[in-house]
Amino acid sequence: MTSSIVVDSSPLIILLKSGLVHILPALYETIFVPNAVWHEVLAGPEDDVARKRLPSIDWITRISVPSELSDIDYQKLGKGEAEVIFFAFGSTDVSVLLDDAAARSFALSKRLKIVGTGGLLVRAKREGLIESFSDAMRAVKNAGLWVSPELEMTLRKKAGE
């Protein structure tokens, strides 16, 4: 298990809907969720699995991020993504869980440690937390994650399948 991760709403929703959210506390000591991300998840439809499940998870550490996110240009990002990146930027040994291409690019420009949902599944497979990467990938795709065929093939090879 390694350090901490701060999670954006899209991967959190996907993991909740796919039934794979349990891999987060198995891989990380601390899972941070900024308030903007928390509110984005809870803003889903009333019957949404993620919206229903999130409040009952006791291993999430909610965090507040200052509303004036700093002088860094976050204009192209959503509020949740901006809070994820801003929190990680000011912290040591914290990874960010992001799937959005623009947010990932911005986080890379700030030299942050980035993990995507696919990479998380690869690590979970390597550490024996899931039996089948392919089954897990199918579950997250069914939950709404879009993955290019090329990326899926690359991830599958990294997972040893």
Summary of the structure (lengths in Angstrom):
residues: 161
radius of gyration: 15.0
end to end distance: 22.7
largest distance: 44.8
contacts: 503
relative contact order: 0.18
helix: 50%
strand: 15%
